[in-house]
Amino acid sequence: MPNCPNCGTWNPDDKTLCWRCQTELPRPAPPKPKRQTILGFPLWVWVALLLFFAATSLGQCFISGIPPA
C-alpha cells in the first residue's frame, strides 16, 4: 500500500485508513488477468506451429505425387 496521500505516513497493506490522520487510503489496482499460455508460450505460437507443420506435411504429399487415398 502506498503512503498516505494526505500526510505521507506509511501504512500496512491491510489498512484502509491512515493510522495518523484517519484519511481513507487509495485502494490498490486490481491485478491484470494473466494471458493463457501452454508450456510457457502463448496460444498463438502453438497455433502457428500447428499450421506450419500441417502445411508442410500436406505439401510433401502433393509434391511427391502420391495420390490421396
N, CA, C and O of each residue as an XYZ file, in Angstrom:
276
protein
N       0.857     -1.172      0.000
C       0.000      0.000      0.000
C       0.898      1.229      0.000
O       1.911      1.253      0.700
N       0.546      2.237     -0.765
C       1.375      3.443     -0.807
C       1.241      4.245      0.476
O       0.420      3.949      1.343
N       2.055      5.241      0.561
C       1.978      6.141      1.702
C       0.670      6.920      1.658
O       0.018      6.991      0.616
N       0.293      7.495      2.776
C      -0.932      8.278      2.877
C      -0.829      9.494      1.950
O       0.180     10.198      1.975
N      -1.857      9.750      1.134
C      -1.795     10.908      0.240
C      -1.908     12.237      0.980
O      -1.551     13.283      0.439
N      -2.401     12.197      2.207
C      -2.586     13.426      2.980
C      -1.342     13.799      3.783
O      -0.859     14.928      3.697
N      -0.818     12.835      4.574
C       0.305     13.157      5.460
C       1.602     12.446      5.084
O       2.655     12.766      5.634
N       1.547     11.483      4.155
C       2.750     10.804      3.705
C       3.221      9.682      4.610
O       4.316      9.157      4.412
N       2.429      9.304      5.591
C       2.806      8.250      6.534
C       2.628      6.880      5.901
O       1.655      6.638      5.187
N       3.585      5.973      6.171
C       3.476      4.606      5.680
C       2.390      3.891      6.461
O       2.249      4.090      7.668
N       1.620      3.051      5.767
C       0.569      2.256      6.389
C       0.680      0.817      5.911
O       1.066      0.585      4.765
N       0.349     -0.165      6.763
C       0.390     -1.570      6.345
C      -0.631     -1.842      5.239
O      -1.563     -1.068      5.023
N      -0.428     -2.956      4.551
C      -1.277     -3.315      3.418
C      -2.728     -3.583      3.806
O      -3.627     -3.375      2.991
N      -2.971     -4.037      5.023
C      -4.337     -4.410      5.396
C      -5.170     -3.238      5.917
O      -6.323     -3.449      6.293
N      -4.650     -2.037      5.955
C      -5.367     -0.881      6.488
C      -6.075     -0.114      5.384
O      -5.566     -0.005      4.269
N      -7.248      0.415      5.697
C      -7.997      1.241      4.741
C      -7.973      2.709      5.142
O      -8.276      3.579      4.326
N      -7.613      2.994      6.398
C      -7.485      4.368      6.885
C      -6.065      4.593      7.385
O      -5.429      3.684      7.919
N      -5.580      5.812      7.203
C      -4.250      6.161      7.718
C      -4.282      6.136      9.237
O      -5.214      6.662      9.844
N      -3.283      5.538      9.852
C      -3.281      5.431     11.303
C      -2.976      6.777     11.968
O      -3.268      6.954     13.151
N      -2.403      7.713     11.241
C      -2.064      9.006     11.844
C      -3.165     10.054     11.641
O      -3.582     10.695     12.605
N      -3.641     10.238     10.408
C      -4.587     11.329     10.135
C      -5.999     10.848      9.812
O      -6.888     11.669      9.589
N      -6.221      9.537      9.783
C      -7.527      8.921      9.537
C      -8.098      9.223      8.153
O      -9.312      9.169      7.956
N      -7.226      9.541      7.193
C      -7.654      9.739      5.810
C      -7.808      8.375      5.153
O      -7.022      7.459      5.394
N      -8.846      8.255      4.312
C      -9.042      6.988      3.617
C      -7.911      6.794      2.612
O      -7.573      7.703      1.854
N      -7.330      5.591      2.619
C      -6.215      5.277      1.727
C      -6.743      4.814      0.375
O      -7.807      4.200      0.303
N      -6.012      5.102     -0.691
C      -6.458      4.631     -2.013
C      -6.394      3.108     -2.088
O      -5.507      2.474     -1.516
N      -7.350      2.549     -2.801
C      -7.374      1.093     -2.957
C      -6.363      0.686     -4.028
O      -6.177      1.401     -5.012
N      -5.712     -0.460     -3.836
C      -4.769     -0.908     -4.866
C      -5.508     -1.293     -6.143
O      -6.663     -1.716     -6.102
N      -4.835     -1.143     -7.267
C      -5.422     -1.511     -8.553
C      -5.599     -3.025     -8.620
O      -4.749     -3.765     -8.126
N      -6.689     -3.494     -9.221
C      -6.876     -4.949     -9.332
C      -5.806     -5.543    -10.240
O      -5.354     -4.887    -11.178
N      -5.398     -6.779     -9.966
C      -4.348     -7.404    -10.788
C      -4.852     -7.658    -12.207
O      -6.034     -7.924    -12.425
N      -3.928     -7.568    -13.165
C      -4.269     -7.821    -14.557
C      -4.474     -9.323    -14.758
O      -3.770    -10.130    -14.150
N      -5.425     -9.697    -15.600
C      -5.598    -11.131    -15.874
C      -4.396    -11.667    -16.637
O      -3.836    -10.993    -17.501
N      -4.017    -12.883    -16.303
C      -2.864    -13.493    -16.962
C      -3.259    -14.018    -18.332
O      -4.387    -14.462    -18.546
N      -2.319    -13.960    -19.244
C      -2.554    -14.494    -20.574
C      -2.524    -16.010    -20.530
O      -1.819    -16.613    -19.721
N      -3.301    -16.611    -21.416
C      -3.331    -18.062    -21.485
C      -2.060    -18.559    -22.170
O      -1.753    -18.149    -23.289
N      -1.324    -19.440    -21.499
C      -0.102    -19.994    -22.057
C      -0.129    -21.516    -21.926
O      -0.797    -22.076    -21.056
N       0.614    -22.160    -22.811
C       0.800    -23.611    -22.756
C       2.296    -23.849    -22.795
O       2.960    -23.498    -23.770
N       2.822    -24.440    -21.745
C       4.258    -24.690    -21.607
C       5.077    -23.404    -21.755
O       6.186    -23.431    -22.289
N       4.533    -22.285    -21.285
C       5.259    -21.032    -21.292
C       5.160    -20.213    -22.567
O       5.704    -19.110    -22.627
N       4.481    -20.722    -23.588
C       4.328    -19.987    -24.839
C       2.873    -19.576    -25.005
O       1.973    -20.303    -24.584
N       2.632    -18.417    -25.615
C       1.241    -18.014    -25.864
C       0.547    -18.985    -26.807
O       1.188    -19.704    -27.572
N      -0.751    -18.986    -26.734
C      -1.557    -19.903    -27.535
C      -1.345    -19.685    -29.032
O      -1.363    -20.650    -29.797
N      -1.147    -18.446    -29.463
C      -0.990    -18.175    -30.896
C       0.275    -18.817    -31.449
O       0.310    -19.160    -32.630
N       1.323    -18.994    -30.633
C       2.553    -19.641    -31.096
C       2.271    -21.107    -31.421
O       2.752    -21.624    -32.429
N       1.502    -21.768    -30.579
C       1.179    -23.180    -30.815
C       0.303    -23.341    -32.043
O       0.474    -24.293    -32.804
N      -0.632    -22.425    -32.246
C      -1.477    -22.489    -33.433
C      -0.636    -22.281    -34.686
O      -0.832    -22.977    -35.683
N       0.302    -21.329    -34.650
C       1.169    -21.081    -35.807
C       2.039    -22.307    -36.102
O       2.206    -22.673    -37.265
N       2.589    -22.943    -35.074
C       3.396    -24.147    -35.284
C       2.555    -25.282    -35.875
O       3.008    -25.987    -36.777
N       1.353    -25.455    -35.376
C       0.470    -26.493    -35.890
C       0.149    -26.252    -37.367
O       0.197    -27.181    -38.173
N      -0.173    -25.022    -37.714
C      -0.463    -24.701    -39.120
C       0.765    -24.883    -40.000
O       0.647    -25.354    -41.131
N       1.942    -24.517    -39.498
C       3.173    -24.680    -40.264
C       3.439    -26.153    -40.563
O       3.707    -26.515    -41.709
N       3.367    -27.002    -39.543
C       3.627    -28.426    -39.754
C       2.539    -29.085    -40.598
O       2.829    -29.985    -41.386
N       1.296    -28.648    -40.442
C       0.227    -29.194    -41.278
C       0.446    -28.807    -42.736
O       0.269    -29.633    -43.631
N       0.829    -27.564    -42.978
C       1.056    -27.121    -44.363
C       2.247    -27.842    -44.986
O       2.187    -28.238    -46.150
N       3.323    -28.018    -44.229
C       4.489    -28.704    -44.788
C       4.196    -30.185    -45.018
O       4.659    -30.757    -46.005
N       3.446    -30.805    -44.138
C       3.103    -32.227    -44.320
C       2.205    -32.412    -45.532
O       2.439    -33.313    -46.338
N       1.192    -31.586    -45.676
C       0.313    -31.693    -46.835
C       1.061    -31.328    -48.106
O       0.818    -31.914    -49.161
N       1.952    -30.381    -48.015
C       2.753    -30.003    -49.179
C       3.633    -31.138    -49.650
O       3.806    -31.308    -50.857
N       4.187    -31.908    -48.760
C       5.031    -33.045    -49.128
C       4.206    -34.114    -49.843
O       4.706    -34.764    -50.761
N       2.975    -34.302    -49.444
C       2.127    -35.291    -50.112
C       1.824    -34.869    -51.541
O       1.854    -35.696    -52.452
N       1.539    -33.611    -51.742
C       1.189    -33.144    -53.083
C       2.405    -33.008    -53.983
O       2.292    -33.194    -55.195
N       3.546    -32.695    -53.432
C       4.764    -32.550    -54.235
C       5.269    -33.917    -54.683
O       5.728    -34.059    -55.817
N       5.194    -34.921    -53.819
C       5.735    -36.232    -54.146
C       4.885    -36.983    -55.168
O       5.329    -37.983    -55.731
N       3.698    -36.518    -55.400
C       2.860    -37.143    -56.414
C       2.087    -38.339    -55.898
O       1.510    -39.066    -56.707
N       2.042    -38.582    -54.612
C       1.271    -39.684    -54.073
C      -0.187    -39.289    -54.115
O      -0.573    -38.272    -53.540
N      -1.003    -40.080    -54.789
C      -2.433    -39.712    -54.851
C      -3.100    -39.902    -53.500
O      -2.792    -40.853    -52.781
N      -4.000    -39.017    -53.153
C      -4.709    -39.187    -51.870
C      -5.592    -40.434    -51.911
O      -6.180    -40.756    -52.943
N      -5.674    -41.110    -50.806
C      -6.455    -42.362    -50.747
C      -7.920    -42.110    -50.680
O      -8.707    -43.055    -50.625
